Amino acid sequence: MSTLAVPAAPAARRAWLTDLPVLLVAVVWGASYLAAKGITTTHTVVAVLVLRFAVVLPALVVAGWRGLRALTAPQWRGAGALGLVLSGIFLLETYGVVHTSATNAGLIISLTMIFTPLAEAAMTRKRPPRAFLAAAGLSVLGVVLLTQGGGFTRPSAGDGLILLAALARTVHVLAMSRIKAVRDAAEADSLALTTVQLGSAVGVFAVLAAAGTGASPWSVAADFGAREWAGLLFLSVFCTLFAFFVQMWAVRRTSPSRVSLLLGTEPLWAAAVGIAVGGERLGVVGLVGGVLVLVGTSWGRRVR
């Protein structure tokens, strides 16, 4: 027994050295809702999105230049189309978080983990397990209670937009699995394909900004103080650049399911940051709803 126990400690230590950066990604993603809420208004959503991704896109282009040159025309088209969906996700999430709490946003968006298997089951005409349907029902009930934290009233517009963002995330995941040129790409192409997606999304934001949708990026950047720039750099460097490279690094050293499980703690961190840092309050009904969302999505991830 002792000979087996000796190498287990270094192995466990190596696993945690991989897990910790991935868990940190979940933490910064959870904090991203409050950060976005702190620097964005309805009038500046598009401008902030342009600035957020314009900061990191050059670094991604330089890092993935060789891969970009090697992409085929179908891969460019597929990644570009996915970028259009991605732009919709970011627009819905950012407009949504302006009109709801960071806690609600982080918990409602986790419904993607329920919507995706349900949509996949509908497309393949395979009935999901009963346990998964029960988990989905529990999650939906949790969202209903979560949005009624202040008493039973109509959910806010922000809650609805975040719910649409969760559906858009589902579309994005299913599209990635359906676009053959993207699905069959080698792992080495992931950086280049992600860069094309983000570039396509930035193109959409730039067109909207040029069309006069809200304030211009230049005027917003000029009005930013130190706090706003710190928030923007947090979203750009940590929630985008750092998060992407950690995922690429981690999936080569551990299983995708383990990475997914760790990243699935994002809504928990969103709630923790919103309450502890943002001073948000759920109320008893909202707290019960938040717990049901976490339990339902966790249960659904295990049984699907």
C-alpha positions as CSV (number, residue, x, y, z in Angstrom):
1,M,0.0,0.0,0.0
2,S,2.8,2.4,0.8
3,T,4.4,1.9,-2.6
4,L,1.2,3.0,-4.3
5,A,0.7,6.0,-2.0
6,V,4.1,7.6,-2.6
7,P,3.6,8.7,-6.2
8,A,0.0,9.7,-5.6
9,A,0.9,12.9,-3.9
10,P,3.0,14.4,-6.8
11,A,0.2,13.3,-9.2
12,A,-2.4,15.1,-7.1
13,R,-0.2,18.1,-6.8
14,R,0.2,18.3,-10.6
15,A,-3.5,17.9,-11.1
16,W,-4.1,20.9,-8.8
17,L,-1.5,22.9,-10.6
18,T,-3.6,22.5,-13.7
19,D,-6.9,22.9,-12.0
20,L,-6.1,26.2,-10.2
21,P,-5.6,28.3,-13.3
22,V,-8.8,26.9,-14.8
23,L,-10.7,27.6,-11.5
24,L,-9.2,31.2,-11.7
25,V,-10.8,31.5,-15.1
26,A,-14.2,30.6,-13.6
27,V,-13.6,33.2,-10.9
28,V,-12.7,36.0,-13.4
29,W,-15.6,35.1,-15.6
30,G,-17.9,35.2,-12.6
31,A,-16.5,38.7,-11.8
32,S,-16.9,39.8,-15.4
33,Y,-20.6,40.6,-14.9
34,L,-20.0,43.0,-12.1
35,A,-17.1,44.5,-14.0
36,A,-19.1,45.0,-17.2
37,K,-22.0,46.5,-15.2
38,G,-19.6,49.0,-13.5
39,I,-18.3,50.5,-16.7
40,T,-21.2,50.2,-19.1
41,T,-24.5,52.1,-19.6
42,T,-27.2,51.4,-22.2
43,H,-25.7,54.2,-24.3
44,T,-22.1,52.8,-24.2
45,V,-22.6,49.1,-24.7
46,V,-21.4,48.9,-28.3
47,A,-18.5,51.3,-27.6
48,V,-17.3,49.2,-24.6
49,L,-17.5,46.0,-26.7
50,V,-15.4,47.6,-29.4
51,L,-12.8,48.7,-26.9
52,R,-12.8,45.4,-25.0
53,F,-11.9,43.3,-28.0
54,A,-9.8,45.8,-29.9
55,V,-7.4,45.6,-27.0
56,V,-6.8,41.9,-27.3
57,L,-7.4,41.2,-31.0
58,P,-3.9,42.4,-32.1
59,A,-2.2,40.1,-29.6
60,L,-4.3,37.1,-30.8
61,V,-3.5,37.9,-34.4
62,V,0.3,38.0,-33.7
63,A,0.2,34.8,-31.6
64,G,-1.9,32.9,-34.2
65,W,-0.5,34.5,-37.4
66,R,0.9,31.2,-38.7
67,G,-2.4,29.4,-38.0
68,L,-4.4,32.2,-39.6
69,R,-2.4,31.8,-42.8
70,A,-3.0,28.1,-42.8
71,L,-6.8,28.3,-42.5
72,T,-8.8,27.1,-45.5
73,A,-11.6,29.2,-47.1
74,P,-14.3,27.1,-45.5
75,Q,-12.7,27.5,-42.1
76,W,-12.6,31.3,-42.5
77,R,-16.3,31.3,-43.6
78,G,-17.3,28.9,-40.7
79,A,-15.4,30.8,-38.0
80,G,-16.7,34.1,-39.4
81,A,-20.3,32.9,-39.2
82,L,-19.7,31.7,-35.6
83,G,-18.4,35.2,-34.9
84,L,-21.7,36.7,-35.9
85,V,-23.4,34.5,-33.4
86,L,-20.8,35.4,-30.8
87,S,-21.4,39.1,-31.4
88,G,-25.1,38.5,-30.6
89,I,-24.2,36.7,-27.4
90,F,-22.0,39.6,-26.2
91,L,-24.6,42.2,-27.1
92,L,-27.3,40.4,-25.3
93,E,-25.1,39.7,-22.2
94,T,-23.8,43.3,-22.0
95,Y,-27.2,45.0,-22.5
96,G,-28.7,42.5,-20.2
97,V,-26.3,43.0,-17.3
98,V,-26.9,46.8,-17.5
99,H,-30.6,46.1,-16.7
100,T,-30.3,43.4,-14.1
101,S,-27.9,42.4,-11.3
102,A,-24.6,40.7,-11.9
103,T,-25.8,37.9,-9.6
104,N,-28.9,37.3,-11.7
105,A,-26.9,37.5,-14.9
106,G,-24.3,34.9,-13.8
107,L,-27.0,32.4,-12.6
108,I,-29.4,32.8,-15.5
109,I,-26.6,32.4,-18.1
110,S,-25.7,29.0,-16.6
111,L,-29.0,27.7,-18.1
112,T,-26.9,27.1,-21.3
113,M,-25.8,23.9,-19.6
114,I,-29.4,22.8,-19.6
115,F,-30.5,24.3,-23.0
116,T,-27.7,22.8,-25.0
117,P,-28.5,19.1,-24.3
118,L,-32.2,19.8,-24.7
119,A,-31.6,21.4,-28.1
120,E,-29.3,18.6,-29.1
121,A,-31.9,16.0,-28.1
122,A,-34.5,17.8,-30.2
123,M,-32.3,17.8,-33.2
124,T,-31.4,14.1,-32.9
125,R,-34.9,13.1,-31.7
126,K,-33.5,11.3,-28.7
127,R,-35.4,11.7,-25.5
128,P,-33.1,12.9,-22.7
129,P,-33.0,10.8,-19.5
130,R,-35.8,11.6,-17.0
131,A,-33.2,12.7,-14.4
132,F,-32.0,15.3,-16.8
133,L,-35.5,16.6,-17.5
134,A,-36.0,16.8,-13.7
135,A,-32.8,18.8,-13.4
136,A,-33.9,21.1,-16.2
137,G,-37.2,21.7,-14.5
138,L,-35.5,22.4,-11.2
139,S,-33.2,25.0,-13.0
140,V,-36.2,26.7,-14.6
141,L,-38.0,26.9,-11.3
142,G,-34.9,28.4,-9.8
143,V,-34.7,31.1,-12.4
144,V,-38.4,32.0,-11.8
145,L,-37.7,32.3,-8.1
146,L,-34.4,34.1,-8.7
147,T,-36.1,36.9,-10.7
148,Q,-38.7,37.3,-8.1
149,G,-36.4,38.1,-5.2
150,G,-38.1,41.3,-4.5
151,G,-41.6,39.8,-4.7
152,F,-43.6,38.3,-7.5
153,T,-43.3,40.8,-10.3
154,R,-42.6,40.7,-14.0
155,P,-38.9,39.7,-14.6
156,S,-36.8,42.7,-15.6
157,A,-35.8,43.3,-19.2
158,G,-32.2,42.5,-18.3
159,D,-33.3,39.0,-17.0
160,G,-35.0,38.4,-20.4
161,L,-31.9,39.5,-22.4
162,I,-29.6,37.2,-20.3
163,L,-32.1,34.4,-20.9
164,L,-31.8,35.1,-24.7
165,A,-28.0,35.2,-24.3
166,A,-28.1,31.7,-22.8
167,L,-30.2,30.5,-25.8
168,A,-27.7,32.2,-28.1
169,R,-24.8,30.4,-26.4
170,T,-26.7,27.2,-27.1
171,V,-26.9,28.1,-30.8
172,H,-23.2,28.9,-30.8
173,V,-22.3,25.5,-29.3
174,L,-24.5,23.6,-31.7
175,A,-23.3,25.6,-34.7
176,M,-19.7,24.7,-33.8
177,S,-20.6,21.0,-33.8
178,R,-22.5,21.3,-37.1
179,I,-20.0,23.4,-39.2
180,K,-17.8,20.7,-40.6
181,A,-14.8,22.9,-41.4
182,V,-14.7,24.1,-37.8
183,R,-15.6,20.8,-36.2
184,D,-12.9,18.8,-38.0
185,A,-10.1,21.4,-37.5
186,A,-7.0,20.3,-35.8
187,E,-6.4,21.3,-32.2
188,A,-3.6,23.5,-33.4
189,D,-6.1,25.6,-35.4
190,S,-8.1,26.6,-32.3
191,L,-6.3,29.8,-31.7
192,A,-6.7,30.9,-35.3
193,L,-10.3,30.0,-35.4
194,T,-11.1,31.8,-32.2
195,T,-9.2,34.9,-33.5
196,V,-11.4,34.9,-36.7
197,Q,-14.5,34.6,-34.5
198,L,-13.5,37.5,-32.3
199,G,-12.5,39.5,-35.4
200,S,-15.9,38.9,-37.0
201,A,-17.6,39.9,-33.7
202,V,-15.6,43.1,-33.5
203,G,-16.5,43.9,-37.1
204,V,-20.2,43.8,-36.1
205,F,-19.6,46.0,-33.1
206,A,-17.6,48.5,-35.3
207,V,-20.4,48.6,-37.9
208,L,-23.0,49.3,-35.2
209,A,-20.7,52.0,-33.7
210,A,-20.3,53.6,-37.1
211,A,-24.0,53.6,-37.6
212,G,-24.4,55.7,-34.5
213,T,-25.6,53.0,-32.1
214,G,-24.8,54.8,-28.8
215,A,-21.7,56.7,-28.0
216,S,-18.6,56.4,-30.2
217,P,-15.7,54.2,-28.8
218,W,-13.4,57.3,-29.0
219,S,-15.6,59.5,-26.9
220,V,-16.2,56.7,-24.3
221,A,-12.4,56.0,-24.1
222,A,-11.8,59.7,-23.6
223,D,-14.3,59.9,-20.8
224,F,-12.9,56.8,-19.0
225,G,-11.1,57.4,-15.7
226,A,-8.7,55.1,-14.0
227,R,-11.5,52.9,-12.5
228,E,-13.2,52.4,-15.9
229,W,-9.9,51.6,-17.7
230,A,-9.1,49.1,-14.9
231,G,-12.5,47.4,-15.5
232,L,-12.0,47.4,-19.3
233,L,-8.5,45.9,-19.0
234,F,-9.8,43.3,-16.6
235,L,-12.4,42.3,-19.1
236,S,-10.0,42.3,-22.0
237,V,-6.8,40.8,-20.5
238,F,-8.1,38.4,-17.9
239,C,-11.7,37.5,-19.0
240,T,-10.7,37.2,-22.7
241,L,-7.0,36.7,-23.4
242,F,-5.9,35.0,-20.1
243,A,-9.1,32.8,-20.1
244,F,-8.6,31.6,-23.7
245,F,-5.0,30.7,-23.3
246,V,-5.6,28.9,-20.0
247,Q,-8.3,26.8,-21.6
248,M,-5.9,25.9,-24.5
249,W,-3.2,25.0,-22.0
250,A,-5.4,23.0,-19.7
251,V,-7.1,20.8,-22.2
252,R,-3.7,19.5,-23.2
253,R,-2.9,18.5,-19.6
254,T,-6.2,17.2,-18.3
255,S,-9.6,16.0,-19.7
256,P,-12.1,18.4,-21.4
257,S,-14.8,17.2,-18.9
258,R,-12.6,18.2,-15.9
259,V,-12.1,21.6,-17.5
260,S,-15.8,21.9,-18.2
261,L,-16.6,20.9,-14.6
262,L,-14.3,23.6,-13.2
263,L,-15.6,26.3,-15.5
264,G,-19.1,25.3,-14.6
265,T,-18.5,27.0,-11.2
266,E,-18.8,30.4,-13.0
267,P,-22.3,31.2,-11.8
268,L,-21.3,30.4,-8.2
269,W,-18.5,33.0,-8.4
270,A,-20.8,35.5,-10.2
271,A,-23.2,35.3,-7.2
272,A,-20.4,35.5,-4.7
273,V,-18.8,38.6,-6.3
274,G,-22.2,40.3,-6.9
275,I,-23.2,39.9,-3.2
276,A,-19.8,40.3,-1.5
277,V,-18.3,43.1,-3.7
278,G,-21.3,44.6,-5.5
279,G,-23.5,44.7,-2.4
280,E,-26.4,43.0,-4.2
281,R,-29.1,41.3,-2.3
282,L,-31.2,38.3,-3.4
283,G,-33.8,38.1,-0.6
284,V,-35.0,34.7,0.7
285,V,-37.0,33.8,-2.4
286,G,-34.1,34.9,-4.7
287,L,-31.6,33.0,-2.6
288,V,-33.7,29.8,-2.8
289,G,-33.9,30.3,-6.6
290,G,-30.2,30.8,-7.0
291,V,-29.5,27.6,-5.0
292,L,-32.0,25.7,-7.2
293,V,-30.3,27.0,-10.4
294,L,-26.9,25.8,-9.1
295,V,-28.2,22.4,-8.0
296,G,-30.2,21.9,-11.2
297,T,-27.4,22.8,-13.6
298,S,-24.8,20.7,-11.6
299,W,-27.2,17.7,-11.5
300,G,-28.0,18.1,-15.2
301,R,-24.3,18.2,-16.1
302,R,-23.7,14.9,-14.3
303,V,-26.7,13.0,-15.8
304,R,-26.9,14.2,-19.4
